[in-house]
Amino acid sequence: MKSFKVSIIVLISFFIVLSGFATAGTLEDVKKKGFIQVGVSEGLFGFAMPDNKGKWRGLDVDTARAVSCAVFGTPNKLKFTPLTATTRFTALQSGEIDVLCRNATRTLSRETALGLNFVTVNYYDGQGFMVSKKLGVKKAKQLNGATICVLPGTTTELNVADYFREMGMKWKPVVIESTPALAKAFFAGRCDCMTSDASQLAGIRASSSKASQFMILPERISKEPLAPAVRHGDDKWYDVVNFAVLTMINAEELGITSKNVDKMLKSKNPKIRRFLGVSQGNGKALGLSEKYAYNIIKHVGNYGEVFERNVGKKTKLGLERGLNALWTKGGLMYSPPFK
């Protein structure tokens, strides 16, 4: 009987420990260590790339800064880990990084077989083709027999194979794991064409000294909803990252910017008051400060500001909002109510 009681006590202790592990999560971990480890691209202009002073900049970087503002009240509690297309998901699965902000496409297999959860899309894209203007190609259907530079372990690789098979055309892949190395091979003439998300092609072209010599063909052969990702089974952390993205979208919809956010604190609009934490409740529900949304907008900006600053018409990329416009302006950017 004594042995039985001891066994019961041991089992109860064991389940208490397991319960502790189950309830502890990434939010608590990052608060304890004082920073967020973020997986980013090795260097993609407009999305994630160090400037000439070594400061990381880009749309994905600003997304990570929004998460930092939500958790710590400041945009700079981040450490960046550059990752290739083949290492990005294992880095998240293993716990090497806390969140992946690296132009990754949300797909069924990644959300299931890989055990990832993608949050709200921060850039809607589609796969395209980039060629030298000297090639004389105007449409993708003219690429029969072309050698094409492509990253392995991506939706890109599968999409291009499907496209050429569907069109009854032949192609020869040139597969290189690193994005900078792949771009270098393309610009050196090792392949006729480079294929990737159109935004990534624009970023790669913008970083070249010979950008004017290359063109992105008009076709888009896939849907590429790009979004930050977290690990399965950590709902609290998922909520924080998800609503950090949604905060920037909702702020644009409400007309709140980094320049007028202080004035908006005095608004009598109940939606704005709840959103900015003047009327309390949202912060507590997320396990954050009631000022988390204010901090995001004050230090990072709304989604429109982030888009235009990094990839918009006045940048080297010169991208139109398109699908990334607010739903009220014909785009797909839409936020649920903050209440």
N, C-alpha and C positions, 0 to 999 in steps of 0.2 A: 504493500500500500504506500509506504514511504517513497519507494522508487517511482511509483506511478505519479504521486504528487509532484515529485521533482521533475519528472518528464513533462507534466502539464505546465509547470512554471517555466521550464525551458522553452516550450512551444509558444506560450503566451509572450515571453520575452522576444522570441524570434519574430513573431508577427508584429509586435510593437516596433521592432527595428525596421522591418520591411515597410510598415506603414509610414515610418519616418522618411524612408527613402522615397516612397511613393509621393508624399506630400511635398518634399523638398524639390525645387525645380530651378530652372535657369534664371528666373527673376531673382530668387534669393541668392543664387550663386554669383551673379554679376554685381549685385549690391554689396556682397561680402568682399569681392576682390576689387571693386571700385572701377571697373571698366567692362566694356563689351568687346569680345573678340569677333571681328567681322571678316567673313570671306568675301573677297572681291576679285575682279579681273586682274590679270597680270599687268594690264595697262591698256585701257580702251578709252580713247579721247571722247569726252562728253559724258561718260558713264562712271569710270573709275580709273584715274591716272594721277600720279604725282606731278605737281607743277615744277617749275625750275627751282623752287625753294624746298621741294620735298613734301609739300602739303598735298594730301589726296583731295581731288576734286571730281565732281561728276554727279549725275542724277542718282546713281546707286549709292554714292557716298553721302549725298544729302539725305537720302532715305535712312541710312544708318545714323546720321546725325539727328534725325527726328526721333529715332528710338532712344538715343542717348539723352535727348532733351526730356523725353517722357519719363525716363527712369531717374536721371540725375539732375535735371533742370538746366543742364549745359550741353552743348553739342560736341564737346571734345573728349568725352570719356570713352574713347575708342582706340582699339589697336587693330590694324589691318593685316590680313594674311592673303597675299596674292595667290590665286589658285588657277590651275589649268582646268579645261573642260572635263578632263578625266579624273581629277583629284577633288573637285569641288564638293561632290556629294559624300564621298567617304570622309572628308574633313568634318562635315556636319554630323554624320552618323556617329563618328568616333568621339565627338565632343571636343575636337581640336578648336572648333569655332562655335560661337553661340548662335549666330544667324548668318545666313548666306544672302548677300546682296550682290549677285553677280549675273545679271541678265540671263537668268535661267527660266526655261519654259515650263509652265505647269502642264503636266501630262498625267494620265491615269496610272501608268506604271510607276512613275516617280512617287506618286502619292500613296501607292499601295506596296509594291514590291520593295521599293527603297525606303519605305517608312518615313516619308517626309510630309510635311504640311505646308502648302503654299498659302500665303496671305493674299490680300487684295493686290491685284495687278498694278504695278507702278509704270508699266509701259506696254501698250499693245503694239505688236509688230507683226511682220510677215517675212518669210525668207525670200531673198532676191539674189541677183547675180551682178558682179562687177567685172568689167572688162576694160582693156585699153581701147581708147578711141581709134587707135591705129588698126585694130582688128577688123573694123568695119561692120561689126555686129550691132543691130538695132533691137532685136527681139531674142528672147530665150530660145525660140524655136530654130534659130540659126546656129545653135551650139552643137549640132550633131558632130560627133567625133572629137570634141574638145577635151583637153586635159583640164581638170578642175581641182583647185586647191580647196581642201575641206578639213575641218577639225574632226577627230575621231571621238566616239562616245557622246555624240550630240544628236538632237532631233534633226539637225541639218543634214547629217550623213544619210539618214534614212529617207528624208524628204527628197533629196536630190536623186537618189536611186529610184524612188517611186516615180518621180516626175519623168525621168528619161525612159523608164520602162513604159509608162503610160503613153508617152509621145512616140514610142518606137524608135528612139535615138540611142546612139552609142556614146559612151564617155569613158574617160580614163581618170580615176581619182589620184590625186597627189595628197597623201594623208600625213599631216604634221601635227603633233600634239599641242605645241605652244602657239598661241595667237600671234605674238610678235614674230616668231620664226616663220609661221605660215604667211604672214603679210610680207615679210622680207623675201620669201620665195616667190610670191606672186609679183611683187614689184621688180624682181630680178628677171622675170620672164620664164620661170620654171613651169608655169601653167598658163593657159589661155584665159582662164576665168577663175574668180574666187566666189564662193557661195557662202552665205551666212545670213543672219537676221539683217534686214535692210539698215537698221540703225547701227549695227556693228560695222557693216560695210562703210557707212557714212563716216563713222568714227575713225576707221582705219585709213580711209582716203584723206580725211582732214589732217591726219598726223603725217602725211607724206609731203615732201617738198615738191612733188610733181602731181599734186592733186588734180590740177586742171586737165591732165592727160588721160584721166580715167572717168568712166561713167557707170552709173548703176542702172541696169535695164529696168523697164517699167513693170514687168511681171512680178507678182507675189505668189509663190507656189504653196504657201502654208499659212496656218494661223499660229502665231507665236505670242501667247500672253505671258509676258515676263514679270516675275514676281519674286519678292524675298521668300525664303523658306526657313522653316524651323523643324525640329524633330517631332515625330509622332508622340502623342501621350503627354505633352506638356501644355495643357490648355491655357494656363495662366500666362505663360510666356507668349503663346500664340496670340492671345487677346491683346497684349501690349504691343507687339510688332504690327499686328493687323490694324489696330486703331491708331497707331502712329501714322501709317500710310493714309488711312481714312480721314484723319484730322486735317491733313494738308488738302485733300479733295474737298472736304466739307467747308473748310475755311474759304476756299475760292468761291464755292457756291454761295456762301453768306456774304461775300464781298469783304472779307477780312484779310488784310495783308500785313506784312512785317512793318509797314510804315504807319498803318492806322490802328494796329491792335490795341495800343494803349488807350486811344480814344474810344474804341469799341467796348472797353470795360465799363463805360458809363452808359452804354446802350440800355434802353428800356425793353428791347425785343427779348422775350423770354427764351427764344431759341439761342440767341447769342449769349445771353447771361448764363444759361446752362452749359453751353459749349466752352466758354472761357473760364468756367469755375466760379463765377460770381454767385450763382446759385449752385450749391454744392450737391454732390452725389456721384457724378461720373468718375471722378478721380478715385474715390473710395471703392467703387465697384471694380476698378481695374487694379487696385492695390497701389495706386500712385498718388502723387500730390494733386490737389484740386486744380493747380495751375499748370498741369502737364500740357494741355492744349495751347494755352497762352505761351508757354515756353517754346513749344515747337514752332509756332507762327512767328514769335518774336525773333528767334535765333536762326531759323531756317527758311521760313516763308510758307506761303500756300503752294499748292501743286503747280499753278500757273507760273508763279515766280521761279520755282525750282526748274520747271521745264524750259522756260525762256532763258534762264541764266546759263544752263548747261548745254542744251541741244537745239534751242529755238532759232528763229529766222535770223537773228542778229549774231549768231555764233558761226564758227567755221562749218558746222554741220548743216545749218540752215534748214532744219526740219520744221514742217508744218505741224500743227496740233493734230489734225486728222482725227483718227479714232481716239486720240488722247485728249480731245476737248471734253468739256463737261457735257453731260447728257442733255442739258438745256440748250447746247449749241451744236447738236448733231453728233457728239462723241459718245464714248462709253464710260467716261468717268462719272461714277455715281456713288453717293454715300448714304448709308442708312441713317435714320434719325439718331441724334446724340441725346438720348433721354432714357 
